[in-house]
Amino acid sequence: MTKQDPIPTKRVHNLIVVDESGSMSVIRKQAFTGMNETLQTVRQMQKQFPDQQQRVTLLTFDSSHTTWHYDNTPASRTRDLSWKAYNPCGCTPLYDAIGKGISKVNAQIKDGDHVLVTIITDGEENSSEEWTLKMIRTMIEKLKKQNWTFTLIGTDNLDVETMARSFAIDEHLEFHQDVEGTKAMFARERRSRERYNCCVSENIAMPTGSFFEEE
């Protein structure tokens, strides 16, 4: 008999929301590569922790569209994005993108599921039509009590800490909007994601505010 992997007993939803507005064109290649490396990391987590079921919802957005690259897709069925799949243009309806993403995943989870939300942007809200900051904050405050972890990653032209606080997000990371800065950011995000999954596997909660901390 061959040894079989344990039956997954935990579900981890990876919601990844990435800004595709025009200003992201400066780091298009790095953002594109980083998203694919993040998908690779989630697939790696599926192999490393067979007791977990990793699922992916990945959306990119600007003022002309929201693209759902993956929607509650098992990690093993995800593939790297094609170059044409990410083409920055338009404005930044950040509230709408966050609201849509959270609402979709919230309708798909079951009791006991874990959700890791990653929001990456180089700009502030400027064109949402459906969601407001108050609506987003209220939703996040509620879901943080239900195994949801929210992270906000922003460029150094923003006050990322204040921006995160306005959303009631405890975990934030600032990066330089250049080739090396973007590359380093995604590498740090992946290491943090790995630590997060280790904690889920061991039923340990990551201390609030420590998601991106490294020894």
C-alpha positions, 0 to 999 in steps of 0.5 A: 500500500502507498502512503496516502496524504491525510484528509484535509481538515482545514481550509485556507482561503487566499484572497489576493487583491492587486491594483491594476490602475495606470500608475502600476505600469511602472512596476508592471513586470515586477507585479506580474512576476510577484503575483505568479510567485505568490501563486507558486507559494500557495501551491507549495503550501498545499504540498507542504501542509496536506492537512490543509486545503488551499483555495485561491481568489485572485482579482485585479482591478482598475476603474474600467474592470475587475478581473477574477483570475481565480475564484475559490479555486483549489491551489492545485488547479491554479496556473501562473498568469499570462503576461497579457492578463495584467495590463495596468490602466485607469483609476483606483476604485480601491473600496469597490475592489476590496468590498467585492473580493471580501463579499465573494469569499465571505459567501463561500467559507464555512465555519472554521475556515481561515482567510488570508486577505492580501491587498496590494496598491500604489494609490489611494481610493479615487473612483469607487461607486458602490463601497465606502470606507465606512462599509469596508471598515465595518466589514473588516472589523467583524471578520477579524473576529472570525479567523480572517487576517487582513494585510495591506501592502502599499508603496512608499508614496502612501502613508501605508500605516495610516491607510491601514488603520483607516481600514481597521487592518492591523498588518501593513507593509510599505515598499519602494516602487522600483524593481528591487523594492517590489521584488523584495516586497513580494519575497517578504510577503511569501515568507510571511505567508509561509509562517502564517500557514505554519501557524494554521497547521499548528493551531497557533494564532499569529500575534496581531501586528506581527505578520510581516515581522522577521527575526 
